[in-house]
Amino acid sequence: MTRRQSLLMLALPVLAMCLAALLPVRAVAQEARQAEPAASADSLYCEQRRLGYWFYCVKPVPAEEPQMAQPPAQVTATQELDAVTGELRELKARAILYPTPENVTAYIRFQRAQLDRASLFSDVWQRAIWQDPELDYTLERPVGALAKKQWQDARSADRDAVMARLSERYGLFYFFAQTCGACEVMSPIVRSVADRWHITVRAISTDGGPSRHFPDYNVESGQRPRMGLEPGITPALVLWDSVARRPIPIGYGVLSADELQDRIYLLTSKEAGHDY
């Protein structure tokens, strides 16, 4: 073994001990480098190397997102009208409980403002009806004297045409009682309407007594319950539909001739809701 080899053999243990001592120091240094803030790395990268203007060495500060403004809560027309009503009631109550000139004046002024608003609404309403015939109910049922007279004449002519054909399909059941005072008034009316339009009338006495206007009467034998009429109420009138084989109650009590004819006309030729 040469002298160099002998020296190397002696130095190896010492070198191993030095390396073992240096390993913890190196680990600590590595951890320290990892723990250095990003600003130091940026300083080493940008300032010492002098990279120039084409490198973004300074990180831009992110812009704050703008806060979205919350839209104001929309007040509905219903809520606004409720607020007006509430304020009007409050001013009225205050004026009544504490009738100072100031409170009474405040109530009168606010009430006048609402009256003006109502008048404006009424005026616009009327103008809208004038300009849109679909909204004008008076075209169907006039209220003016001249238009109403024309409507009534046309209505009477239509009713008379229906009544003239009524006997081809319909007949009348007339329930009366000898002791009924209202029947004494109603019997001649039924007789006159039936004679005018040649309608067959079957008079039925509910108490067995006669009628001077309907000498060919029959005594009741359960006809009213079968027709769905209220028992015990006289006079009572029922139309009989000979085609559909069904009764059509007209009404109870005393009716004028015009009212009786109008009811017959509506029940036989107009659907419910047609006139309204």
C-alpha positions as CSV (number, residue, x, y, z in Angstrom):
1,M,0.0,0.0,0.0
2,T,1.4,3.3,-1.0
3,R,1.6,6.4,1.1
4,R,-1.3,8.1,-0.9
5,Q,-3.6,5.2,-0.3
6,S,-2.7,5.2,3.4
7,L,-3.6,8.9,3.7
8,L,-6.9,8.3,1.8
9,M,-7.9,5.5,4.1
10,L,-7.3,7.8,7.1
11,A,-9.3,10.7,5.6
12,L,-12.5,8.7,4.6
13,P,-13.9,8.5,8.2
14,V,-13.3,12.2,8.7
15,L,-15.0,13.0,5.4
16,A,-18.0,10.9,6.3
17,M,-18.4,12.6,9.7
18,C,-18.2,16.0,8.0
19,L,-20.9,15.1,5.4
20,A,-23.1,13.8,8.2
21,A,-22.8,17.1,10.0
22,L,-23.5,19.1,6.9
23,L,-26.8,17.2,5.9
24,P,-29.0,18.9,8.6
25,V,-27.6,22.3,7.8
26,R,-28.4,21.8,4.1
27,A,-31.9,20.7,4.9
28,V,-32.5,23.8,7.1
29,A,-31.1,26.0,4.3
30,Q,-33.4,24.3,1.8
31,E,-36.4,24.9,4.0
32,A,-35.4,28.5,4.5
33,R,-35.2,29.0,0.8
34,Q,-38.6,27.5,0.4
35,A,-40.0,29.7,3.1
36,E,-38.6,32.9,1.5
37,P,-41.4,35.2,0.4
38,A,-42.2,35.5,-3.2
39,A,-41.1,39.1,-3.2
40,S,-37.4,38.0,-2.7
41,A,-37.6,35.6,-5.6
42,D,-39.2,38.4,-7.8
43,S,-36.3,40.7,-6.7
44,L,-33.7,38.2,-7.6
45,Y,-35.4,37.4,-10.9
46,C,-36.2,40.9,-12.0
47,E,-33.7,43.3,-10.4
48,Q,-30.5,41.4,-10.4
49,R,-30.9,39.9,-13.8
50,R,-32.2,43.2,-15.4
51,L,-34.6,41.5,-17.8
52,G,-35.9,44.7,-19.3
53,Y,-39.3,46.1,-20.1
54,W,-40.7,43.0,-21.8
55,F,-41.0,41.0,-18.6
56,Y,-43.8,41.6,-16.1
57,C,-41.8,41.4,-12.9
58,V,-44.3,43.3,-10.8
59,K,-47.5,41.3,-10.3
60,P,-50.5,43.5,-10.9
61,V,-52.9,44.0,-8.1
62,P,-56.2,42.3,-9.0
63,A,-59.0,44.9,-9.5
64,E,-61.8,44.6,-7.0
65,E,-65.0,43.3,-8.6
66,P,-67.6,46.1,-8.6
67,Q,-70.4,45.5,-6.1
68,M,-73.7,45.0,-7.9
69,A,-76.1,47.6,-6.7
70,Q,-79.3,46.0,-5.4
71,P,-82.2,47.2,-7.5
72,P,-84.7,49.1,-5.3
73,A,-87.8,47.1,-4.4
74,Q,-90.5,48.0,-6.9
75,V,-93.7,49.3,-5.4
76,T,-96.8,47.9,-7.1
77,A,-99.8,49.9,-8.0
78,T,-101.9,48.0,-5.4
79,Q,-99.4,48.9,-2.7
80,E,-99.4,52.6,-3.8
81,L,-103.2,52.7,-3.7
82,D,-103.2,51.1,-0.3
83,A,-100.8,53.7,0.9
84,V,-103.0,56.5,-0.4
85,T,-106.0,54.9,1.3
86,G,-104.1,54.5,4.6
87,E,-102.9,58.1,4.5
88,L,-106.4,59.4,3.8
89,R,-107.8,57.4,6.8
90,E,-105.0,58.6,9.0
91,L,-105.6,62.3,8.1
92,K,-109.3,61.9,8.6
93,A,-108.8,60.2,12.0
94,R,-106.4,62.9,13.1
95,A,-108.8,65.7,11.9
96,I,-111.6,64.1,13.9
97,L,-109.7,63.4,17.1
98,Y,-107.6,66.6,17.0
99,P,-109.7,69.1,15.0
100,T,-107.1,71.8,14.7
101,P,-107.2,74.1,11.7
102,E,-104.0,72.5,10.5
103,N,-105.3,68.9,10.7
104,V,-108.6,69.7,9.1
105,T,-107.0,71.6,6.3
106,A,-104.5,68.8,5.6
107,Y,-107.4,66.3,5.4
108,I,-109.4,68.5,3.1
109,R,-106.5,69.1,0.8
110,F,-105.6,65.4,0.6
111,Q,-109.2,64.4,0.1
112,R,-109.6,67.0,-2.7
113,A,-106.5,65.6,-4.5
114,Q,-108.0,62.1,-4.4
115,L,-111.3,63.4,-5.7
116,D,-109.4,65.0,-8.6
117,R,-107.7,61.7,-9.3
118,A,-111.0,59.9,-9.3
119,S,-112.6,62.4,-11.6
120,L,-109.6,62.0,-14.0
121,F,-110.1,58.2,-13.9
122,S,-113.8,58.5,-14.6
123,D,-113.2,60.9,-17.6
124,V,-110.6,58.6,-19.2
125,W,-112.9,55.6,-18.6
126,Q,-115.7,57.4,-20.5
127,R,-113.5,58.4,-23.4
128,A,-112.2,54.8,-23.7
129,I,-115.8,53.5,-23.9
130,W,-116.7,56.1,-26.5
131,Q,-113.7,55.1,-28.7
132,D,-114.1,51.3,-28.4
133,P,-117.5,49.8,-29.2
134,E,-116.6,46.5,-27.6
135,L,-116.5,48.2,-24.2
136,D,-119.8,50.1,-24.6
137,Y,-122.4,48.1,-22.9
138,T,-125.1,50.6,-23.8
139,L,-124.9,49.4,-27.4
140,E,-126.5,46.1,-26.1
141,R,-128.8,47.7,-23.4
142,P,-129.2,51.4,-24.2
143,V,-129.9,53.9,-21.4
144,G,-130.6,57.0,-23.4
145,A,-134.3,57.8,-23.9
146,L,-134.2,57.7,-27.8
147,A,-132.0,54.6,-28.1
148,K,-133.9,52.8,-25.3
149,K,-137.2,53.3,-27.1
150,Q,-135.8,51.9,-30.3
151,W,-134.3,48.9,-28.4
152,Q,-137.6,48.2,-26.6
153,D,-139.5,48.3,-29.9
154,A,-137.1,45.9,-31.5
155,R,-137.3,43.7,-28.5
156,S,-141.1,43.6,-28.5
157,A,-141.2,42.7,-32.1
158,D,-138.8,39.8,-31.6
159,R,-140.7,38.7,-28.6
160,D,-144.0,38.8,-30.4
161,A,-142.5,36.7,-33.2
162,V,-141.4,34.0,-30.7
163,M,-144.8,34.1,-28.9
164,A,-146.6,33.6,-32.2
165,R,-144.9,30.3,-32.8
166,L,-144.9,29.2,-29.1
167,S,-148.1,27.1,-29.3
168,E,-146.4,24.8,-31.9
169,R,-144.2,23.3,-29.2
170,Y,-145.2,24.6,-25.7
171,G,-148.3,24.5,-23.4
172,L,-149.0,26.0,-20.0
173,F,-149.7,24.4,-16.6
174,Y,-151.4,26.9,-14.3
175,F,-151.7,25.9,-10.6
176,F,-154.3,27.9,-8.6
177,A,-156.5,27.6,-5.6
178,Q,-160.0,28.8,-5.0
179,T,-159.0,30.4,-1.7
180,C,-156.0,32.2,-3.1
181,G,-156.5,35.9,-3.4
182,A,-153.5,36.3,-5.7
183,C,-154.9,33.7,-8.0
184,E,-158.0,35.9,-8.6
185,V,-155.6,38.6,-9.9
186,M,-153.4,36.2,-11.9
187,S,-156.1,34.0,-13.5
188,P,-157.4,36.7,-16.0
189,I,-153.9,37.6,-16.9
190,V,-153.0,34.1,-17.8
191,R,-156.2,33.7,-19.7
192,S,-155.6,36.9,-21.8
193,V,-152.0,35.9,-22.7
194,A,-153.1,32.4,-23.6
195,D,-155.9,33.6,-25.8
196,R,-153.7,36.2,-27.6
197,W,-151.1,33.6,-28.6
198,H,-153.4,30.6,-28.8
199,I,-151.5,28.7,-26.1
200,T,-153.2,25.6,-24.6
201,V,-153.6,26.0,-20.8
202,R,-154.1,23.1,-18.4
203,A,-155.5,24.7,-15.2
204,I,-155.0,22.6,-12.0
205,S,-156.8,23.4,-8.8
206,T,-154.6,22.7,-5.7
207,D,-157.5,22.7,-3.3
208,G,-160.2,21.3,-5.6
209,G,-162.1,24.6,-5.9
210,P,-163.2,26.0,-9.3
211,S,-162.0,29.0,-11.2
212,R,-164.3,31.2,-13.2
213,H,-161.6,31.9,-15.8
214,F,-160.8,28.2,-16.3
215,P,-163.9,26.2,-15.9
216,D,-162.3,23.1,-17.4
217,Y,-159.8,22.6,-14.6
218,N,-158.3,19.5,-13.1
219,V,-157.7,18.7,-9.5
220,E,-154.0,18.3,-8.5
221,S,-152.8,14.7,-8.2
222,G,-149.1,15.1,-7.6
223,Q,-148.2,17.1,-10.7
224,R,-146.2,19.8,-8.8
225,P,-143.6,17.4,-7.1
226,R,-143.1,15.7,-10.5
227,M,-142.3,19.0,-12.1
228,G,-140.0,20.2,-9.4
229,L,-142.2,23.0,-8.1
230,E,-142.4,24.2,-4.6
231,P,-145.5,22.7,-3.0
232,G,-148.1,25.0,-1.4
233,I,-147.3,28.1,-3.4
234,T,-150.0,29.5,-5.7
235,P,-150.4,30.8,-8.3
236,A,-147.6,28.9,-10.2
237,L,-146.9,28.7,-13.9
238,V,-145.0,26.0,-15.8
239,L,-144.2,25.7,-19.5
240,W,-144.3,22.2,-21.0
241,D,-141.9,21.5,-23.8
242,S,-143.7,18.8,-25.9
243,V,-140.5,18.1,-27.9
244,A,-138.0,17.7,-25.1
245,R,-140.8,16.3,-22.8
246,R,-139.7,18.5,-19.9
247,P,-141.3,21.2,-17.7
248,I,-139.9,24.8,-17.6
249,P,-141.0,26.6,-14.4
250,I,-141.8,30.3,-15.2
251,G,-142.5,31.7,-11.7
252,Y,-144.8,32.2,-8.7
253,G,-147.2,34.9,-7.6
254,V,-148.7,37.7,-9.6
255,L,-147.0,38.6,-12.8
256,S,-148.1,41.3,-15.3
257,A,-148.8,40.3,-18.9
258,D,-145.6,41.9,-20.2
259,E,-143.5,40.2,-17.5
260,L,-145.1,36.8,-18.2
261,Q,-144.5,37.1,-21.9
262,D,-140.9,38.3,-21.3
263,R,-140.2,35.3,-19.1
264,I,-141.6,32.9,-21.7
265,Y,-139.6,34.6,-24.4
266,L,-136.3,34.5,-22.5
267,L,-136.8,30.9,-21.3
268,T,-137.6,29.5,-24.7
269,S,-135.4,31.6,-27.1
270,K,-132.4,33.0,-25.2
271,E,-129.5,31.3,-23.5
272,A,-128.5,32.3,-20.0
273,G,-126.2,35.4,-20.1
274,H,-127.3,36.5,-23.6
275,D,-128.8,39.7,-22.3
276,Y,-126.0,40.7,-20.0
